[in-house]
Each structure stands twice: as structure tokens, then as C-alpha cells.
């Protein structure tokens, strides 16, 4: 399974990860038959395509991106004013 486009964009633009490194990690992911795209940053690190510091930055980006999106979704929902008995 491929990582999502926003993660790939962050890797390219935010961390300046070379396209060849991303392609190599995608190939390793396919060879290892990895179905979970959430493990893609780990594959990059395992194959020494990124540093531990970059891996940490990726996890921070993932957390802030998805936590903020989830909070915004929750905040846009109408408040529960009555609870079932």
C-alpha cells in the first residue's frame, strides 16, 4: 500500500528526501510485501535512507497533521445537548 500524497509531499518538500530514496523505500516495501502504509517511514529509516532525526520529524508531522484534522472534525460536529436515558 502506498503512503498518502501529503506524506510524500512532506518528504520531498519539507525534508528534501531525494526521489531516489523514496523510490527505493517503495521498492523495499513491495519486496517485503508490506501492506501497512503507516510503516513507510520506518522502512525509510531501516534502509538508512533517512536519519533518526528525520524519522522523528516525520512522526511529529504525522501526529500534528492527523491530530489537528481529527480535532477540527470533532469541533465541527454539533454538541450533544441531550443524552439518552
Secondary structure, DSSP 8 states (H G I E B T S, - for coil): ----HHHHHIIIIIS---HHHHHHHHHHHHHTT---GGGHHHHHHHTTSS-HHHHHHHHHHHHHHHHHHHHHHHHHS--------
